[in-house]
Amino acid sequence: MIAASSQPGNPLPGTLRPSGVPIAWGRLVAPIMEVAVRMPVTTLDPQQSGPRRRPWKGPALLGLVCGIVMTGCLVTVLRWPQDEVTYRSAPPPSLIYPDQAPHHLALVRRSTLSGSDTFRLFIGRQPTPAYGHWLDVDAALGRQGVESVQWTRDGVRVRFPKGHEVFVPARAFLYGR
């Protein structure tokens, strides 16, 4: 913005020159420009220095480390331990235990971060395996599943396809445990 002056050739203070520089700044900048003009200019021999190259090893190493960490996190998330019920059973309605509660049996497969599977037998009051009586089962037996389950007043008998049997006495899972 160019302001009109009251006298020709004498602009008002704070007005702009046609170049856009305020007039008051011209008085401050001129001494600095004189010093800059008097400074010696040094030049480098073109044979001494070529075009400046940016270092690439640091960013490449950082990218490699970040990639390894992110891959490890992804593998961990994808292989996070998960529980899966592979078999369920409940006693016949005619069998009522002294605690008057329904009972459930489940064979639970847990996949681990290392890729191996573990199997556990659960007997408790809830249909979902949470609080109750837990037994570890060999992985070779657990992979084949359960052949049959026999509920009796004395407890529950679990048969596996290879002929192994597990008997859990009723006192182990009655009254909430």
Secondary structure, DSSP 8 states (H G I E B T S, - for coil): -----SBTTB--TT-B-TTS-BHHHHHHHHHHHHHHHHS------TTT--S-----HHHHHHHHHHHHHHHHHHHHHHT--EEEEEEEE---TT---TT----EEEEEEEE-TTS-EEEEEEEESSSSSSSEEEEEE-HHHHHH--SEEEE-SSEEEEE-TTS-EEEEEGGGTGGG-
